Amino acid sequence: MSNDASTLKPYKSKDGGKKEQVADMFNNISKTYDLLNRIMTMGIDTIWRKKAIRSLKSIEPQLMLDVATGTGDFAIESIRILNPKKIIGVDISQGMLEVAQEKIKKKGLQDQFEVQLGDSEKLQFEDNTFDAVTVAFGVRNFENLEQGLADIHRVLKPGGKVVVLELSNPTAFPVKQLYHFYFHKLTPALGKLISKDASAYSYLPESVAKFPDGERFAKITSKVGFKETIVRPQTFGFCTIYEATK
């Protein structure tokens, strides 16, 4: 991974590594995160999530791990579509997990979905534990992408799959220009208005711009040991679904 992506931090004027700053940022925006997510993606993220989760149907996972689970939306949708016995969600932001816990309680999913505070790049699980691992809009916040993916590979059972959903950079005219205006101008303004944290929503487009998307991402999954990675761009390249098999 290039130094640019690993050293990009949400709060340029503050001390602390990327990991600490990302935790602080998500703690700050946790209460308004879901609303802003819907606005930013114009609701299309719900379609991307369903598509990504359906790609795991063929392996019928029973024990799943949702890395960078945030407010739990992806794991809850996985329960609806795949109905595994158990999903464990891990995140470094206590604020986001509190929102997830409220949803779990409200939906009565305590037996099926459990969340834990933890580092997505140093997973506290045994080798070969999970049938499937999912990460939605989380890998670009890793401080060390290669290390994070290697750890996901470690905790997956042989034959298990990781599905990663991540924003990417459209390259075709005029989508590229529209995307640039929307994410670099409109998104920070909306973020400032709704969450009162403009830095967080300036970091978002910058983190996407610096993320090694497409085939560059597939090269990293291959390097850490995954057998094959399928790259599936969505909606003019705004987002990509990656499927990698151990």
Secondary structure, 3 states (H helix, E strand, C coil): CCHHHHHCCCCCCCCCCHHHHHHHHHHHHCCCHHHHHHHHCCCCHHHHHHHHHHCCHHHCCCEEEEECCCCCHHHHHHHHHHCCCEEEEEECCHHHHHHHHHHHHHHCCCCCEEEEECCCCCCCCCCCCEEEEEEECCHHHCCCHHHHHHHHHHHEEEEEEEEEEEECCCCCCCHHHHHHHHHHHHHHHHHHHHHCCHHHHHHHHHHHHHCCCCHHHHHHHHHCCCCEEEEEEEHHHCEEEEEEEC
